[in-house]
């Protein structure tokens, strides 16, 4: 995959993480008043999805910049 597309993919995953966190919090607060036990299940699943997407996106972005540094620091013959 080209570096530009990897950067967009990483930023997209971080954006998905933020949206998932906002939706989870809104849904959790709404359900907390009516069915508290299930609201905590929603909170846990939403937090897990949000965290996974953020970590995956940051991992991709770090990989892009790590690969770029390695290609510049390679010994030239």
Backbone as a printed PyTorch tensor [residue, N CA C, xyz], in Angstrom:
tensor([[[  0.8450,  -1.1680,   0.0000],
         [  0.0000,   0.0000,   0.0000],
         [  0.8950,   1.2370,   0.0000]],

        [[  0.5330,   2.2110,  -0.7550],
         [  1.3280,   3.4350,  -0.8340],
         [  1.2390,   4.2120,   0.4730]],

        [[  2.2880,   4.9350,   0.8220],
         [  2.3010,   5.6630,   2.0980],
         [  1.1470,   6.6540,   2.2660]],

        [[  0.7560,   7.3350,   1.1850],
         [ -0.3350,   8.3040,   1.3040],
         [ -1.6360,   7.6180,   1.7020]],

        [[ -1.9180,   6.4710,   1.0910],
         [ -3.1360,   5.7390,   1.4320],
         [ -3.0620,   5.1740,   2.8400]],

        [[ -1.8680,   4.7920,   3.2800],
         [ -1.7010,   4.3050,   4.6480],
         [ -1.9310,   5.4380,   5.6460]],

        [[ -1.4790,   6.6290,   5.3110],
         [ -1.7140,   7.7830,   6.1880],
         [ -3.2080,   8.0720,   6.2770]],

        [[ -3.9060,   8.0840,   5.1370],
         [ -5.3520,   8.3080,   5.1440],
         [ -6.0720,   7.2060,   5.9240]],

        [[ -5.6180,   5.9720,   5.7650],
         [ -6.2220,   4.8600,   6.5030],
         [ -6.0360,   5.0050,   7.9980]],

        [[ -4.8420,   5.3890,   8.4230],
         [ -4.5880,   5.5900,   9.8480],
         [ -5.4050,   6.7280,  10.4180]],

        [[ -5.4670,   7.8370,   9.7050],
         [ -6.2670,   8.9770,  10.1640],
         [ -7.7490,   8.6130,  10.1730]],

        [[ -8.1750,   7.8470,   9.1760],
         [ -9.5730,   7.4070,   9.1290],
         [ -9.9360,   6.5250,  10.3110]],

        [[ -9.0330,   5.6250,  10.6850],
         [ -9.3080,   4.7670,  11.8340],
         [ -9.3610,   5.5600,  13.1380]],

        [[ -8.5070,   6.5490,  13.2760],
         [ -8.5630,   7.3960,  14.4660],
         [ -9.8740,   8.1850,  14.4760]],

        [[-10.3250,   8.6500,  13.3250],
         [-11.6030,   9.3620,  13.2400],
         [-12.7690,   8.4300,  13.5860]],

        [[-12.7170,   7.1960,  13.1160],
         [-13.7450,   6.2100,  13.4640],
         [-13.7560,   5.9850,  14.9710]],

        [[-12.5840,   5.9780,  15.5710],
         [-12.4830,   5.8040,  17.0140],
         [-13.1820,   6.9380,  17.7570]],

        [[-12.9660,   8.1520,  17.3200],
         [-13.5940,   9.3060,  17.9720],
         [-15.1150,   9.2450,  17.8100]],

        [[-15.5850,   8.9390,  16.6200],
         [-17.0290,   8.8460,  16.3770],
         [-17.6290,   7.7150,  17.2080]],

        [[-16.9450,   6.5740,  17.2710],
         [-17.4490,   5.4490,  18.0660],
         [-17.5250,   5.8240,  19.5450]],

        [[-16.5550,   6.5630,  20.0370],
         [-16.5770,   6.9780,  21.4380],
         [-17.7430,   7.9300,  21.7100]],

        [[-17.9950,   8.8630,  20.8090],
         [-19.0990,   9.8190,  20.9940],
         [-20.4470,   9.1040,  20.9540]],

        [[-20.6200,   8.2160,  19.9820],
         [-21.8770,   7.4700,  19.8680],
         [-22.0690,   6.5760,  21.0830]],

        [[-21.0080,   5.9310,  21.5350],
         [-21.1030,   5.0530,  22.7010],
         [-21.5070,   5.8290,  23.9460]],

        [[-20.8980,   6.9810,  24.1410],
         [-21.2320,   7.7790,  25.3240],
         [-22.6900,   8.2510,  25.2750]],

        [[-23.1570,   8.6770,  24.1270],
         [-24.5460,   9.1270,  24.0010],
         [-25.5130,   7.9830,  24.2700]],

        [[-25.2130,   6.8230,  23.6920],
         [-26.0720,   5.6560,  23.8600],
         [-26.0450,   5.1770,  25.3120]],

        [[-24.8640,   5.1940,  25.9180],
         [-24.6990,   4.7530,  27.3010],
         [-25.4910,   5.6540,  28.2520]],

        [[-25.3930,   6.9660,  28.0700],
         [-26.1110,   7.9020,  28.9470],
         [-27.6210,   7.7280,  28.8030]],

        [[-28.0900,   7.5090,  27.5820],
         [-29.5290,   7.3400,  27.3640],
         [-30.0330,   6.0470,  28.0140]],

        [[-29.2680,   4.9610,  27.8960],
         [-29.6950,   3.6850,  28.4620],
         [-29.4530,   3.5930,  29.9640]],

        [[-28.5530,   4.3920,  30.4910],
         [-28.2250,   4.3350,  31.9080],
         [-29.4480,   4.6090,  32.7830]],

        [[-30.3440,   5.4400,  32.3120],
         [-31.5330,   5.7860,  33.0900],
         [-32.6140,   4.7150,  33.0170]],

        [[-32.6540,   3.9550,  31.9320],
         [-33.7270,   2.9660,  31.7630],
         [-33.2860,   1.5490,  32.0950]],

        [[-32.1720,   1.1030,  31.5290],
         [-31.6710,  -0.2540,  31.7900],
         [-30.1760,  -0.1910,  32.1070]],

        [[-29.8540,   0.0360,  33.3750],
         [-28.4560,   0.2680,  33.7570],
         [-27.5120,  -0.9050,  33.4670]],

        [[-27.9580,  -2.1300,  33.6520],
         [-27.0620,  -3.2780,  33.4550],
         [-26.6230,  -3.3810,  31.9960]],

        [[-27.5490,  -3.2360,  31.0760],
         [-27.2110,  -3.3260,  29.6650],
         [-26.4190,  -2.1080,  29.1920]],

        [[-26.6350,  -0.9750,  29.8430],
         [-25.8960,   0.2170,  29.4430],
         [-24.3980,   0.0300,  29.6780]],

        [[-24.0450,  -0.6770,  30.7470],
         [-22.6220,  -0.9160,  31.0160],
         [-22.0320,  -1.8940,  30.0000]],

        [[-22.8370,  -2.8170,  29.5090],
         [-22.3810,  -3.7150,  28.4480],
         [-22.1080,  -2.9220,  27.1730]],

        [[-23.0090,  -2.0220,  26.8320],
         [-22.8200,  -1.1500,  25.6710],
         [-21.5650,  -0.3030,  25.8390]],

        [[-21.3800,   0.2300,  27.0370],
         [-20.2070,   1.0450,  27.3200],
         [-18.9170,   0.2470,  27.1190]],

        [[-18.8710,  -0.9650,  27.6410],
         [-17.6740,  -1.7990,  27.5100],
         [-17.3620,  -2.1670,  26.0770]],

        [[-18.3820,  -2.5490,  25.3320],
         [-18.1740,  -2.9230,  23.9210],
         [-17.7640,  -1.7010,  23.1060]],

        [[-18.4390,  -0.5940,  23.3080],
         [-18.1090,   0.6280,  22.5680],
         [-16.7160,   1.1300,  22.8800]],

        [[-16.3440,   1.0710,  24.1520],
         [-15.0000,   1.4880,  24.5390],
         [-13.9400,   0.5710,  23.9250]],

        [[-14.2270,  -0.7140,  23.8690],
         [-13.2870,  -1.6650,  23.2610],
         [-13.1100,  -1.4060,  21.7660]],

        [[-14.2130,  -1.1700,  21.0770],
         [-14.1470,  -0.8840,  19.6380],
         [-13.3940,   0.4150,  19.3860]],

        [[-13.6980,   1.4230,  20.1780],
         [-13.0410,   2.7150,  20.0240],
         [-11.5400,   2.6060,  20.2840]],

        [[-11.1690,   1.9060,  21.3280],
         [ -9.7570,   1.7390,  21.6580],
         [ -9.0250,   0.9450,  20.5840]],

        [[ -9.6430,  -0.1230,  20.1090],
         [ -9.0140,  -0.9410,  19.0730],
         [ -8.7920,  -0.1350,  17.7900]],

        [[ -9.7880,   0.6500,  17.3870],
         [ -9.6520,   1.4530,  16.1650],
         [ -8.5630,   2.5100,  16.3230]],

        [[ -8.5100,   3.1350,  17.5040],
         [ -7.4850,   4.1570,  17.7280],
         [ -6.0890,   3.5460,  17.7220]],

        [[ -5.9180,   2.4340,  18.4020],
         [ -4.5980,   1.7930,  18.4410],
         [ -4.1610,   1.3160,  17.0540]],

        [[ -5.0930,   0.7510,  16.3080],
         [ -4.7710,   0.2760,  14.9590],
         [ -4.3870,   1.4450,  14.0580]],

        [[ -5.1290,   2.5440,  14.1470],
         [ -4.8220,   3.7240,  13.3360],
         [ -3.4700,   4.3270,  13.6870]],

        [[ -3.1820,   4.4390,  14.9760],
         [ -1.8890,   4.9820,  15.3990],
         [ -0.7650,   4.0440,  14.9950]],

        [[ -0.9920,   2.7340,  15.0910],
         [  0.0230,   1.7540,  14.6830],
         [  0.3500,   1.9050,  13.1950]],

        [[ -0.6680,   2.1000,  12.3740],
         [ -0.4490,   2.3010,  10.9360],
         [  0.3560,   3.5750,  10.7030]],

        [[ -0.0280,   4.6590,  11.3800],
         [  0.6800,   5.9280,  11.1960],
         [  2.1350,   5.8220,  11.6560]],

        [[  2.3680,   5.1810,  12.7740],
         [  3.7500,   5.0010,  13.2360],
         [  4.5500,   4.1600,  12.2470]],

        [[  3.9180,   3.1710,  11.6570],
         [  4.5880,   2.3350,  10.6730],
         [  4.9970,   3.1070,   9.4350]],

        [[  4.1470,   4.0250,   9.0100],
         [  4.4700,   4.8370,   7.8300],
         [  5.7170,   5.6690,   8.1010]],

        [[  5.7550,   6.3210,   9.2480],
         [  6.8900,   7.1900,   9.5450],
         [  8.1400,   6.3990,   9.9110]],

        [[  7.9710,   5.2200,  10.5190],
         [  9.1160,   4.3700,  10.8230],
         [  9.7430,   3.8600,   9.5170]],

        [[  8.9190,   3.4440,   8.5720],
         [  9.4260,   2.9800,   7.2800],
         [ 10.1400,   4.0990,   6.5360]],

        [[  9.6220,   5.3040,   6.6510],
         [ 10.2320,   6.4460,   5.9720],
         [ 11.6170,   6.7250,   6.5610]],

        [[ 11.7560,   6.6480,   7.8930],
         [ 13.0500,   6.8740,   8.5280],
         [ 14.0490,   5.7950,   8.1570]],

        [[ 13.5970,   4.5500,   8.0950],
         [ 14.4900,   3.4530,   7.7500],
         [ 14.9820,   3.5680,   6.3100]],

        [[ 14.1220,   4.0470,   5.4280],
         [ 14.5320,   4.1610,   4.0280],
         [ 15.5420,   5.2970,   3.8470]],

        [[ 15.4800,   6.3360,   4.6920],
         [ 16.4110,   7.4390,   4.5910],
         [ 17.7420,   7.1230,   5.2780]],

        [[ 17.7170,   6.2600,   6.2700],
         [ 18.9380,   5.9650,   7.0000],
         [ 19.6480,   4.7120,   6.5100]],

        [[ 19.1780,   4.1320,   5.4140],
         [ 19.8080,   2.9220,   4.8870],
         [ 21.1980,   3.2880,   4.3160]],

        [[ 22.1670,   2.4310,   4.6010],
         [ 23.5180,   2.7280,   4.0750],
         [ 23.5300,   2.6390,   2.5560]],

        [[ 24.1920,   3.5810,   1.9690],
         [ 24.2530,   3.6150,   0.5150],
         [ 25.6120,   3.0930,   0.0580]],

        [[ 25.5770,   2.2570,  -0.9350],
         [ 26.8130,   1.6390,  -1.4260],
         [ 27.2720,   2.2700,  -2.7090]]])
